[in-house]
Amino acid sequence: MKENTFTVSQINALIKKKLTQTQSFKNILVKGEISNYSTSHIGHSYFTLKDEKSKINVMISKFNKRRFLKFKPENGMQVIVKGSIDVYETDGKYQLNVVKITEDGVGELHIALEQLKKKLKNEGLFDDTHKKKIPKYPKRIGVVTAKSGAVVKDVITTVKRRYPICEILVFPTLVQGDKAAPQIVRQIKHAQKYDLDTLIIGRGGGSIEELWPFNEEIVAREIYNCKIPTISAIGHEVNFAITDFVADKRAATPTAAAELAVPELTKIKDHVNQLNRQSKKSIKDKLSLKKSRLNTIRQKKIIKNPETIYNIKSMHFDSIVNKLGFSSKTIIEKNKNKLIRLESANIFKNPQSIYEKKSIKLNSLINNIGFSSKTIIEKNKNKLIRLENSGAFKNPESLYMLKKINLKNTVNKLTFASTNMITDNKNKLFKIENNHILKNPDEILKNKRDIFLKNINKLEVLNPLLTLKRGYSIAKLNDKVISSVEDVEVGDEVDIEFDDGIINTKVI
């Protein structure tokens, strides 16, 4: 019996043909765990699907990913894949070519929703710090929703009922299907061209597939970048979409969104009326308080009898005048005494005596220095003589020469010091002789007199008697200034002092 011989390529081709033509290996569902997931530079993805005992290679093309895959597969994820068995002839390996992947026990849309939520949250799109405040009293609001339907009717009805002075602009768009998300993005962009205070983005309830356009990443990012404060109202209270997390405010229903967007006009009117009543009451209370204070002021003694203010001020003025008179006399006497002492000072009477005293002191100093130097020289000469006569040294001649040198050095030092002292004192004497005070003693006296005269002029300005020259008069009783009508009685003789004389009068 002749045996058939096959090449490796033929065997792999036969196996491929057998597997691909077998109906039971087509469009099968396989459950397992993803591992070693990777994507090539072309865009195809490869991974291993395994269970406790075995594993199989899996491939999904970039085209099937775009069409059917709503989420990103990850290692460790339990999934159910749908595909067909195929053989890669070059390596002789078979694999499962997949067209669709779903998470085991969870729908793929739910997986995609959770993954996008996680991604956008990590980027900070859900943070409260980015959310804008909804204006309390809007003039114009916009609504991005279907052209017809319950949503637009509910929003318009609610706004007109609560706040009819607000204008509403509707930006119609598809709210479900593959074309809905790009259209929603375009209408949000278009709405920003109008002067809107608030933008509502909403639709009615539905399944996750029907609400999916509001879970698209492009819609979420457009709402995040929108300059108008946004309110998301997707589905019913139990429904949540990505737009709810990105928008500045989330409403449970479109009607609730309209209530968040506008205030209730009747409540505003009630509040205004209440404020009006409070302001009127406040004004009334303040007027009453001011009237009460005015009455209190009217009853004060100073208002009823203003002359008392004049009397008090007059007495205070007289007291100041007396103090100024006393102070001015004291200052004048003090400065007169200073001037007398200066005029009597020896330096002004006999400045030559200062020069003579300094000369005598300098000559005495020179004589003392001369005497001291002679005494020291004699003393050292005697020491030298004693040393010359001494027999205690083996070489008396060298000792004599040493002492002689020391003596000469001492004499030179003393001579130099005395010369310096004489020179210093001569310089001091020269400075004293040329001193400005000794040459011009009268100038100091003149300066002191000028200062004295200035002080007298200042005091004269403050002298209260000068007021008599301006037409005023001073009334006195027994040489005392009269500061009040209570200081005199009928029959008193009063002296009225003017600038040019005194008049005696009698009180009647």
C-alpha positions, 0 to 999 in steps of 0.5 A: 500500500503506497503511503501519501506524503505531504509537505508542512505547508500542505498539512497546515493548509488542509487543517485550515480548510478543515477548520474554516469549513466546519460550521461548528467553529464559526461564530462561536462564543468562548468565555475566558480571562484576558492576558497578554493584551497588546496592540500592533502599530497597524491597530490590530489587537492580540491577547490570550484567552485562558481558563484554569486548564488551557488557553487560546490565542485571540485576534481582533482587527482594528475594523471590528474594534471600531465597529463593535468594541465600546470599551478597552479590554484589559488584562485580568478581565473576564469576557465572552468573545464571539468569533471563528477559528482560523489557522495561521499557516506560516506558523502552523498555529490556530487562533480565534478571530474575534468580532465582538467582546463583552464582559462576562456578566456585564454589558459592554456599554456599561464597561465603556461607561465606567472606563470613560468615567474613570478617565475623565475623573482622573483628568479633573473634568468632574472637579467642583473647582471647574464648575460655574455658578448658575445665575439667579436671575437670567434674562435668556436661557438656551435648551439643547434637546430634540425639536419636539417632545416632552422635554422642550415642552416641559422646559418652556412650560416651567420657565413661563410659569415660574419666570415669564420675563425670561427668553428661551432659545431652543437648539434642536438636535438628535438625542439618540443614534450614532449621529446624535453626539456630533450634532449635540456638540455642534449645537453646544458650540452654536449656543455659545454665539448667543448671549445666554445666561444658562444652557440646559442639555437634556432628553427624556428617559430611555435605555442605556443604548438610547441615552448613549450619545450623552455618554460620548467623550466628545460631548463630555469635553464640549460641555466641560469647555462651554463658557455658559453655565450648563445644567444636565437633565438626561432621562429620569432621576435614576438615570445617570450619564457622563454629562451629569458629572461634567455639567455645572449642575445636574437635574433629575428631570428636564422639569427640575432643570428648568426650576434650577435655571430660573427663580419663581417670580411670585416669590421674588415679588413677595420678597421685594414687598417684604423688603419694602415693608422692612425699609419703610419701617426702618425709615420710620423708626430712624425718623422717630429716633432722630426726632427724639434726639432733636427734642432732647437737644432742644431741652438742653441748657446750652440751647436755651441760654447760649449766652452761657457759652460766651461767658464761659469762653470769656472767663477762659480768655481772661485767664489765658490773658493773665497767664500770658501777661505774667509769662511775658514779664517773666521771659523779658526779665529772664532775658534782661538778666542774661543780657546784663550778665553777658555785658558784664562778662570779663571776656567782653570787657577785657579780652586781652587778659585771656591772651595774657593768661594763656601766654603766661601759662605757655611760658610756665610750661616751657620753663617746666619742660626746660627744668625737667630736661636739665634735671634728667640730664644731670641725673644721667651724667651723675650715673655715668660718672658713678659707672666710670668710677666703678670697678665691678666690670671687667671691661669698664670702657665698653660699659661706659660707651654703652651708658654714654650712648643711652644717655645721648638717646635719652637726651635726644628723646627729651629734646624732641618731646619738649620741642613738640610740646612747645610747638603744640602750645604755640599753635594753641596760642596762635589759635587763641590770638586769632579767635573770632570772639577775641577780635570781635566781642561786640558781635556776640553782644549784638547777636544776643541783643537781636535775639532778645529783641525778637523775643520781646516782639513775639511777646508783644504780639501775644500781649492782650493789651494790643487788642485795645488798639484794635477798638476793643475795651476792658471793663474793670471793677476795683482793678479786676477784669469783669467777665460776667454781668454777675460780677457787678451790681447796680451802683458799682463804679466801673472803669472802662479802659480804651487804648487812649484812656479810661472812662469811669461809669456807674451801673444803673 
